[in-house]
Amino acid sequence: MTEPASSILSPTLATPAEQMFPTLTPAQVARIAAHGRVRQVQRGEVLVEAGDQAVPVFVVKTGRIEIVRPSGAGETIVAVHRPGQFTGEVNILSGRRTLARARAAEPGEVIELAREQLLALVQTDSELGEIIMRAYILRRVELIAQGISDVVLVGSNHCAGTLRVREFLTRNGHPYSYIDLDREAGVQDLLDHFEVGAEDIPVLICRGEVVLRNPTNRQIADCLGFNVGIDQSQLRDVVIIGAGPSGLAAAVYAASEGLDVLVLESSAPGGQAGASSKIENYLGFPTGISGQDLAARAYTQAQKFGAQLIIAKGAKALACDRKPYAVEMDDGSRVRARTVIIATGAEYRRPALHNLAQFQGAGVYFGATFMEAQLCAGEEVVVVGGGNSAGQAAVFLAQTAKRVHMLVRSGGLAESMSRYLIRRIEDNPAIDLRTKTEITALEGNGHLERVRWRDNQAGVDETHDIRHVFVMTGASPSTHWLDGCIALDAKGFIKTGPDLSREDLEAAQWPLARAPYLLETSLPGVFAVGDVRGGNIKRVASAVGEGSIAVAFVHQVLHE
Ligand SMILES: Cc1cc2nc3c(=O)[nH]c(=O)nc-3n(C[C@H](O)[C@H](O)[C@H](O)COP(=O)(O)OP(=O)(O)OC[C@H]3O[C@@H](n4cnc5c(N)ncnc54)[C@H](O)[C@@H]3O)c2cc1C
């Protein structure tokens, strides 16, 4: 995940290039030297090899370090670091594989900083922390913009699997080169070279070596080493389940307050917010921010404070019969936790159309981001739903689509919809709002081609050649995996704090003299935050607020 470079650049500082490759002052270099070790390097010495994990950072005192990418038989120089400059980019924080080789271009002296030393530095020295974090984020944005990566994706815009893989890589902020089978000549040669047929797409060529045919998100995460170096046997102060806004907020606060934090995310960071094209009502972003950009910032921030994130592995069960608790993941492995924060949010309800799943990602979408908007530019689209997220999607898509048909089953837009969105929908000539109307059929061969809907008030059916439907019809809580461990309300949301009745606590055999804390579930030391919690206000701000509040109670439980 990345954000537009403009939003991270400091307007008061040097040029964008200087912020990406800053030259530290002698005093700043001396402060770094106190954290690392000074060593000599020889011309041609490889300091970091592309694909290495948990690599150190080097600050040049004298000499030069080249950053090179192997390409074909030769190599490309991506950057050159001179005295006062430092190596690395965002991957350093997470310990993931590096995308390039760092090599001394001439004999010189460098300061070598192990990853843990770098983390300690950015957490304790705010001036250097800001310079380094900004440079790393800008470098990552540039890598993505230039497609400098260890991943080549061969796919088709008409293929659901391709969209899924692109979304997964984008949401994880992993740069990739994309080859569109439908547009680019000569792709067949590449496929032949790796002995894959067109029926295998999407094909992901990982680190130029491993060829994955229509890989699962887990296979991609494994191949790219997203979860390497994370010790799953360690007993954690807090395990946070879900990396949407509430889980990421909890991770940032918990890690910054010195707790040992592990986050489990079944898909990619960002949650529902990651599916939002632009969040305009979150405090501090007067011009709005896309959900992916917000999540990218939060993800990097959590890593800066030392939180660890396991990607593409969800929680399958909570072993709640003994303490410490254990969270079982969907690959069967377990992590143990003194406390748990459940931040698994909600998933979109799917309209009861028998072939909906068949068109998912091939004309039916559950999020409206820049990527989906590109797929339907200049075409007519349908947005299903009358709540905030549907309204936001309709307004966003109307900027590029020919026409947006907004189908609402009830008599009007939801009362909960923000006033600004209602006005924009009503005033936008490209949005055709149809109330008391619902989709009755989807048709197509591979990709969605036609949509039939029914105006229930007029009793009229219409069929339209529309190839893109955005489903934004409210959400159900992601609590199916809890299986009786925790008290839920009638709709399946988790009950917490004062919402837990005496009967709930008796049924759960609440063992303590004290009542559950705010946000604490019927299990002591297990908290629920964000959209998964009964009574929560379904907003980014409340999710973030609850995630941070829960950490205060985690401290109390840890001291009990
Ligand atoms: C399209 C759209 C637009 C929106 N726009 C706005 C807006 O403009 N302003 C606003 O304030 N709010 C907006 N919202 C609402 C806001 O995004 C949500 O309230 C917020 O994302 C809730 O955060 P959360 O962390 O509680 O849950 P979620 O965002 O739902 O995140 C939950 C995370 O948990 C993961 N997960 C689920 N189950 C498991 C499991 N078993 N194991 C591991 N991980 C799991 C999911 O993959 C997900 O990443 C919008 C929502 C949508 C869908």
The ligand as an SDF file (V2000), in Angstrom:
LIG
                    3D

 53 58  0  0  0  0  0  0  0  0999 V2000
  -16.7940    1.3260    0.5510 C   0  0  0  0  0  0  0  0  0  0  0  0
  -16.8000    1.8520    1.9500 C   0  0  0  0  0  0  0  0  0  0  0  0
  -16.6790    3.2100    2.1870 C   0  0  0  0  0  0  0  0  0  0  0  0
  -16.6500    3.7000    3.4900 C   0  0  0  0  0  0  0  0  0  0  0  0
  -16.5060    5.0390    3.6820 N   0  0  0  0  0  0  0  0  0  0  0  0
  -16.4290    5.5410    4.9290 C   0  0  0  0  0  0  0  0  0  0  0  0
  -16.2370    6.9330    5.1250 C   0  0  0  0  0  0  0  0  0  0  0  0
  -16.1480    7.7090    4.1870 O   0  0  0  0  0  0  0  0  0  0  0  0
  -16.1340    7.3800    6.3990 N   0  0  0  0  0  0  0  0  0  0  0  0
  -16.2240    6.5570    7.4690 C   0  0  0  0  0  0  0  0  0  0  0  0
  -16.0690    7.0410    8.5940 O   0  0  0  0  0  0  0  0  0  0  0  0
  -16.4150    5.2380    7.3100 N   0  0  0  0  0  0  0  0  0  0  0  0
  -16.5390    4.7030    6.0580 C   0  0  0  0  0  0  0  0  0  0  0  0
  -16.7570    3.3680    5.8720 N   0  0  0  0  0  0  0  0  0  0  0  0
  -16.8990    2.5080    7.0620 C   0  0  0  0  0  0  0  0  0  0  0  0
  -15.5290    2.1220    7.6230 C   0  0  0  0  0  0  0  0  0  0  0  0
  -14.6890    1.7170    6.5620 O   0  0  0  0  0  0  0  0  0  0  0  0
  -15.6670    1.0190    8.6420 C   0  0  0  0  0  0  0  0  0  0  0  0
  -16.4710    1.4780    9.7030 O   0  0  0  0  0  0  0  0  0  0  0  0
  -14.3020    0.6060    9.1860 C   0  0  0  0  0  0  0  0  0  0  0  0
  -13.4920    0.1070    8.1450 O   0  0  0  0  0  0  0  0  0  0  0  0
  -14.4360   -0.4500   10.2670 C   0  0  0  0  0  0  0  0  0  0  0  0
  -13.1540   -0.8090   10.6580 O   0  0  0  0  0  0  0  0  0  0  0  0
  -12.8530   -2.1840   11.4040 P   0  0  0  0  0  0  0  0  0  0  0  0
  -11.3820   -2.2260   11.5850 O   0  0  0  0  0  0  0  0  0  0  0  0
  -13.6870   -2.2900   12.5990 O   0  0  0  0  0  0  0  0  0  0  0  0
  -13.3320   -3.3440   10.4300 O   0  0  0  0  0  0  0  0  0  0  0  0
  -12.9910   -3.6690    8.9230 P   0  0  0  0  0  0  0  0  0  0  0  0
  -12.6460   -2.4370    8.1810 O   0  0  0  0  0  0  0  0  0  0  0  0
  -14.1270   -4.4920    8.4450 O   0  0  0  0  0  0  0  0  0  0  0  0
  -11.6690   -4.5650    9.0030 O   0  0  0  0  0  0  0  0  0  0  0  0
  -11.6980   -5.8700    9.5210 C   0  0  0  0  0  0  0  0  0  0  0  0
  -10.4490   -6.6040    9.0770 C   0  0  0  0  0  0  0  0  0  0  0  0
  -10.4200   -7.8710    9.7080 O   0  0  0  0  0  0  0  0  0  0  0  0
  -10.0430   -8.8860    8.7730 C   0  0  0  0  0  0  0  0  0  0  0  0
  -10.6190  -10.1550    9.2220 N   0  0  0  0  0  0  0  0  0  0  0  0
  -11.9070  -10.5570    9.1970 C   0  0  0  0  0  0  0  0  0  0  0  0
  -12.0250  -11.7840    9.7300 N   0  0  0  0  0  0  0  0  0  0  0  0
  -10.7800  -12.1730   10.0880 C   0  0  0  0  0  0  0  0  0  0  0  0
  -10.2390  -13.3450   10.7160 C   0  0  0  0  0  0  0  0  0  0  0  0
  -11.0230  -14.3740   11.0850 N   0  0  0  0  0  0  0  0  0  0  0  0
   -8.9110  -13.3990   10.9440 N   0  0  0  0  0  0  0  0  0  0  0  0
   -8.0900  -12.3650   10.6090 C   0  0  0  0  0  0  0  0  0  0  0  0
   -8.5540  -11.2290   10.0050 N   0  0  0  0  0  0  0  0  0  0  0  0
   -9.8790  -11.1300    9.7730 C   0  0  0  0  0  0  0  0  0  0  0  0
  -10.6380   -8.3940    7.4620 C   0  0  0  0  0  0  0  0  0  0  0  0
   -9.9680   -8.9690    6.3400 O   0  0  0  0  0  0  0  0  0  0  0  0
  -10.4090   -6.8870    7.5750 C   0  0  0  0  0  0  0  0  0  0  0  0
   -9.1510   -6.5120    7.0610 O   0  0  0  0  0  0  0  0  0  0  0  0
  -16.7830    2.8270    4.5910 C   0  0  0  0  0  0  0  0  0  0  0  0
  -16.9220    1.4540    4.3540 C   0  0  0  0  0  0  0  0  0  0  0  0
  -16.9190    0.9700    3.0580 C   0  0  0  0  0  0  0  0  0  0  0  0
  -17.0610   -0.5000    2.8290 C   0  0  0  0  0  0  0  0  0  0  0  0
  1  2  1  0
  2  3  1  0
  2 52  2  0
  3  4  2  0
  4  5  1  0
  4 50  1  0
  5  6  2  0
  6  7  1  0
  6 13  1  0
  7  8  2  0
  7  9  1  0
  9 10  1  0
 10 11  2  0
 10 12  1  0
 12 13  2  0
 13 14  1  0
 14 15  1  0
 14 50  1  0
 15 16  1  0
 16 17  1  0
 16 18  1  0
 18 19  1  0
 18 20  1  0
 20 21  1  0
 20 22  1  0
 22 23  1  0
 23 24  1  0
 24 25  2  0
 24 26  1  0
 24 27  1  0
 27 28  1  0
 28 29  2  0
 28 30  1  0
 28 31  1  0
 31 32  1  0
 32 33  1  0
 33 34  1  0
 33 48  1  0
 34 35  1  0
 35 36  1  0
 35 46  1  0
 36 37  1  0
 36 45  1  0
 37 38  2  0
 38 39  1  0
 39 40  1  0
 39 45  2  0
 40 41  1  0
 40 42  2  0
 42 43  1  0
 43 44  2  0
 44 45  1  0
 46 47  1  0
 46 48  1  0
 48 49  1  0
 50 51  2  0
 51 52  1  0
 52 53  1  0
M  END
$$$$
